[in-house]
Amino acid sequence: MSRRTGISLLEVMVAVTVLGIGLLSLAAANAAFARHARGAAWEAMAAAHAHDRLERLAASCAAGSGVRRSWAHVERWRARRAGAVLDATVTVAAPPGAAPRTRHFEARLWCADR
């Protein structure tokens, strides 16, 4: 009885199939990670712009509203003053044509009368 050494064609095909599935899964996970990273970057940008707008509204303590457009986002804000309190709302949205994303930020700001 003779023993054959080496790997059969069937074993190679199974190994290549398992490796291919693993690599495809890795590529899909990488694509999902990239999508989430882009989303997180946009969320951070929206929060930073809203924070900046709320700081400006707190500094002026004036009621009003406005819109600011850029290539990266559309920022809308509204501030209503009731006594020493300024209720502010800032909405940051993706520009038309981009993936639809909108975030709303609200704050109640204390205004010291000057």
C-alpha positions, 0 to 999 in steps of 0.5 A: 500500500502506497501513501500519497503525500501532498495536498489534493485539488479538493483541499486547495479549492476548499481553502481558497473558498474559505480564504475568499469568503474571509477576504470579502467579509473583511472588505465589507467590514472595512466599507461599513467602517468607512461609512461610519467614520464619515458619518462621525466626522459629519456629526462632529462638524455639525456639533462644532458649528452648532456650538459656535453659533450658540456661543455667538448667540449667548454673547449677543443675547439678542433674539433673531434668526438666520441661515448660513450656507456653505459647501459642507452644510446649511445652518439655521438658527432661531433665538427667542428671548424671554426676560433674562433667558434666551431659548436658542435652536440651531439646525445643521443640515447637509447641503442639497444633493448630499446624503440627507443628514440633519441635526437639531441642537437646543439650548437655554442661555442665561443673559445677564442684563447689561 
